[in-house]
Amino acid sequence: MKKIAYLFSGQGAQYPGMGKDLFEHHAEVMEPYFETAEKVLGYDLKAMCFEENDLLNQTEYTQAAIYTVSLAILAVWKKLFSKTPAYLAGLSLGEYTALAYSGVFSFVDGLKLLRKRGLYMSQAVAPGEGKMLAVMKTDRKLIERVCENIMDHHPGYVYPTNYNSPKQIVIGGDSDLVDLAADELKEAGVKRLIPLKVSGPFHTQLMHPASLQLAQVLKDVEFSPQKIPVIANTSGQVHEDGEIKQDLLQQIKSPVKWADSIEYLIQAGVDTLIEIGPGKTLTSFTRQIDKSVTAMNIEDEATLNKALTILQGD
């Protein structure tokens, strides 16, 4: 019997048409999610997800869109595959998707939280003043040392924001310091640096204003105990029920320990990790972390059927 964990996509996974193929096959299951989202958010989220537009890549819209599509896809999957996962994990905003599925808060409360979270994160730093950069195939100690050295000699912030896999660590902070770090990393022999298309330096101390604003919203939302254990981005360990709100406030301004999260799941006996939502980034990270586990994604009818085929008879 396989031990399964569900993984939920983070920002950057969005693309025009996400969820559309599955919707065309399972409208009766997915439609209620889009209808509810439209009532809560006040705009046509389905059109935003399914059609070409510029809004989908704006943080204040992206987060609620990925959250809704991911949970709608999950609802389709649950009708076809009834086994309950042993654990849940989500990258950044995906942690909210995991918490909603675990019963910590309702779908509607999650929508309201992510609408505010996305808005606050997009407003925390003026355009152009912060950036994020993926550093590929580089030792984490070298990256940390370069960032620490720059911060010792310059005011501001630059440090790792996402420990995604052994092959990818993201750094972020003030734009000028990120540029200095990029120069030093190139001098140290790093071959590949990829600028991320995000509206700010997420998971850095520059997001502190957003954390303060989010705290005012979170205090009015009632959280319930987890029905399925959720891994915290900030620790790479299972959330303690009484600390989830504080974890989410830290998460917005602290590094995401994604590789640690996956390693925790594998050490806990998980051998099958299913990414639910747009894209297959988390599936790629899983394979980079441990090739021995089964990793797959579900985002359209083809990947849904492939996952069912793999898991049939188990």
C-alpha positions in Angstrom: 0.0 0.0 0.0 1.5 3.3 -1.1 1.8 6.2 1.4 0.7 9.3 -0.3 1.3 13.1 0.1 -0.4 15.8 -1.9 1.6 18.9 -2.9 0.1 22.2 -3.9 1.5 24.7 -6.4 2.9 28.1 -5.5 3.0 31.4 -7.3 4.7 31.2 -10.7 2.8 28.0 -11.6 0.0 30.0 -13.2 -0.7 30.1 -16.9 -3.6 31.1 -19.2 -5.9 28.2 -19.5 -5.0 26.5 -16.2 -7.8 24.2 -15.2 -9.7 24.7 -18.4 -9.2 21.2 -19.9 -10.4 19.5 -16.7 -13.3 21.9 -16.4 -14.5 20.8 -19.9 -14.6 17.2 -18.6 -15.8 17.9 -15.1 -17.7 21.2 -15.0 -20.3 20.0 -12.5 -17.5 19.4 -9.9 -15.4 22.5 -10.6 -18.1 25.1 -11.3 -19.1 25.6 -7.7 -15.6 26.7 -6.8 -15.5 29.3 -9.5 -19.0 30.5 -8.7 -18.1 30.9 -5.0 -14.8 32.7 -5.9 -16.7 35.2 -8.1 -19.1 36.0 -5.3 -16.3 36.5 -2.8 -13.8 38.3 -5.0 -16.2 40.3 -7.2 -14.7 39.4 -10.6 -14.9 36.5 -13.0 -12.1 34.3 -11.8 -12.9 31.5 -14.4 -12.4 33.9 -17.3 -9.1 35.1 -15.7 -7.8 31.6 -15.4 -9.1 30.3 -18.8 -8.4 33.2 -21.1 -5.3 35.2 -22.1 -5.0 38.3 -19.9 -2.5 40.4 -18.0 -4.1 40.2 -14.5 -3.2 36.5 -13.9 0.4 37.4 -13.3 -0.4 40.2 -10.8 0.2 39.0 -7.3 -3.1 40.3 -5.9 -4.9 38.1 -8.4 -2.5 35.2 -8.9 -2.8 33.7 -5.4 -6.6 33.3 -5.2 -6.6 32.0 -8.8 -4.1 29.2 -8.2 -5.8 28.3 -4.8 -9.2 28.0 -6.5 -8.0 26.0 -9.5 -6.0 23.7 -7.2 -8.9 22.9 -4.9 -11.3 22.5 -7.9 -8.9 20.0 -9.5 -8.6 18.3 -6.1 -12.4 17.9 -6.0 -12.3 16.1 -9.3 -9.5 13.9 -8.2 -11.3 13.0 -4.9 -14.3 11.7 -6.8 -12.1 9.3 -8.7 -9.6 8.4 -6.0 -10.9 8.0 -2.5 -7.7 7.2 -0.5 -6.9 9.9 2.0 -3.3 11.2 1.8 -1.0 10.8 4.9 0.4 14.4 4.6 -0.1 17.7 2.7 2.4 20.3 1.7 2.2 23.5 -0.4 4.8 25.9 -1.6 4.2 29.4 -0.2 0.5 30.2 -1.2 0.1 26.4 -1.7 0.4 26.1 2.0 -3.0 27.8 2.2 -4.4 25.3 -0.2 -3.1 22.5 1.9 -4.5 24.1 5.1 -7.9 24.6 3.5 -8.1 20.9 2.4 -7.0 19.9 5.9 -10.0 21.7 7.3 -8.1 24.4 9.2 -10.2 27.1 7.5 -13.0 27.2 4.8 -12.5 27.6 1.1 -14.1 31.1 1.4 -11.9 32.1 4.3 -8.9 31.0 2.3 -10.0 33.1 -0.6 -10.4 36.2 1.6 -7.0 35.6 3.2 -5.2 35.2 -0.1 -6.8 38.2 -1.7 -5.4 40.3 1.2 -2.1 38.5 1.3 -1.5 39.0 -2.4 -2.5 42.7 -2.2 -0.2 43.3 0.8 2.7 41.5 -0.7 2.4 43.4 -3.9 2.4 46.7 -2.0 5.1 46.0 0.5 8.0 47.1 -1.7 7.9 49.8 -4.5 8.2 48.4 -8.0 11.8 47.8 -9.0 13.2 48.0 -5.5 13.3 44.3 -4.8 13.8 41.2 -6.9 14.3 37.4 -6.8 16.8 35.3 -8.6 17.0 31.5 -9.0 20.5 30.1 -8.5 21.0 26.8 -10.3 23.2 23.9 -9.3 25.2 25.8 -6.6 26.2 24.7 -3.1 23.9 26.3 -0.6 26.8 27.2 1.7 28.4 29.2 -1.1 25.1 31.1 -1.7 24.7 31.8 2.0 28.3 32.9 2.3 28.0 35.3 -0.6 24.8 36.8 0.7 26.2 37.2 4.2 29.3 38.9 2.9 27.3 41.4 1.0 25.0 42.2 3.9 28.1 42.7 6.1 29.2 45.5 3.8 26.0 47.0 2.5 22.8 48.2 4.1 19.7 46.2 3.1 18.8 42.6 2.5 19.8 39.7 0.3 19.6 36.1 1.3 18.1 32.7 0.3 14.3 32.8 0.2 13.5 29.3 -1.2 15.5 26.2 -0.7 13.6 24.4 -3.4 15.9 21.4 -4.3 19.6 20.6 -4.4 19.6 22.1 -7.9 17.7 25.3 -7.2 17.9 27.9 -4.4 16.3 31.3 -4.8 17.7 34.5 -3.4 15.9 37.7 -2.9 16.1 41.2 -1.4 16.9 44.7 -2.3 17.5 44.9 -6.1 21.0 46.4 -5.8 22.1 43.8 -3.3 20.7 40.9 -5.4 22.6 42.3 -8.4 25.8 42.3 -6.3 25.2 38.8 -5.2 24.7 37.7 -8.8 28.0 39.3 -9.8 29.8 37.5 -6.9 28.2 34.2 -7.7 29.2 34.5 -11.4 32.8 35.3 -10.3 32.7 32.1 -8.1 31.8 30.1 -11.2 28.0 29.9 -11.1 26.8 29.3 -14.6 23.1 29.8 -14.4 21.0 32.5 -12.7 17.4 33.0 -13.6 15.5 36.2 -12.7 12.0 35.4 -11.4 9.0 37.3 -12.8 7.5 38.3 -9.4 6.3 41.7 -8.2 8.5 41.8 -5.1 11.2 40.1 -2.9 8.9 37.5 -1.3 10.0 35.6 1.8 12.4 38.3 2.9 12.3 40.8 5.7 11.2 43.4 3.1 7.8 41.7 3.4 7.5 42.7 7.1 4.9 45.4 6.4 2.8 42.7 4.6 3.1 40.4 7.6 1.9 43.1 10.0 -1.1 43.8 7.7 -1.9 40.1 7.4 -1.9 39.7 11.1 -4.8 42.1 11.4 -6.8 39.9 9.0 -5.8 36.6 10.5 -6.9 37.5 14.0 -10.5 37.5 12.8 -10.4 34.1 11.1 -11.2 31.0 13.2 -8.8 28.1 12.6 -9.7 24.5 13.3 -7.3 21.5 14.1 -5.7 19.8 11.0 -7.6 16.7 9.8 -4.5 15.8 7.7 -1.0 16.9 8.9 0.3 19.9 6.9 4.0 20.6 6.6 5.1 24.2 7.5 7.2 26.1 4.9 9.1 27.8 7.7 10.3 24.6 9.4 9.9 21.7 7.0 8.0 19.9 9.8 4.4 19.3 10.6 2.4 22.4 11.8 1.5 22.5 15.5 -2.2 23.5 15.5 -1.9 26.3 17.9 1.0 27.9 16.0 -0.4 27.9 12.4 -1.3 31.6 12.4 2.1 32.6 13.6 3.7 30.3 11.1 1.8 32.0 8.3 2.9 35.4 9.4 6.5 34.2 9.5 6.2 32.4 6.2 5.5 35.6 4.3 8.9 37.0 5.3 11.0 33.9 5.9 12.8 31.4 3.7 10.7 28.5 2.4 12.3 25.1 3.4 10.8 23.1 0.5 13.6 20.6 0.1 13.5 19.9 3.9 9.7 19.5 3.7 10.0 16.8 1.0 12.8 15.0 2.9 10.6 15.0 6.0 7.8 13.4 4.0 10.1 10.7 2.6 11.6 10.0 6.0 8.0 9.6 7.3 7.5 6.8 4.8 5.8 8.7 2.0 6.7 7.1 -1.3 4.2 8.7 -3.6 3.9 12.5 -4.0 1.1 14.0 -6.1 1.3 17.6 -7.2 -2.3 19.0 -7.6 -2.7 22.3 -9.4 -1.2 24.1 -12.4 2.3 23.1 -13.6 4.7 20.4 -12.6 7.4 22.4 -10.8 7.0 20.6 -7.5 7.2 17.3 -9.2 10.5 18.3 -10.8 11.8 19.4 -7.4 10.8 16.1 -5.8 12.7 14.2 -8.5 15.8 16.4 -7.9 15.6 15.6 -4.2 15.0 11.9 -4.4 14.6 9.9 -7.6 13.5 6.7 -5.7 10.0 8.1 -4.9 7.0 8.2 -7.3 6.3 11.8 -8.3 3.4 12.9 -10.5 1.2 16.0 -11.2 -2.5 16.4 -11.9 -3.5 19.5 -13.9 -5.5 18.3 -16.9 -7.5 15.2 -18.1 -4.3 13.5 -19.5 -2.3 13.8 -16.2 -5.4 12.9 -14.2 -5.8 9.6 -16.2 -2.1 8.9 -16.0 -2.2 9.3 -12.2 -5.2 7.0 -12.0 -3.4 4.4 -14.1 -0.3 4.5 -11.9 -2.3 4.2 -8.7 -4.9 1.7 -9.8 -4.9 -1.6 -7.9 -3.1 -0.1 -4.9 
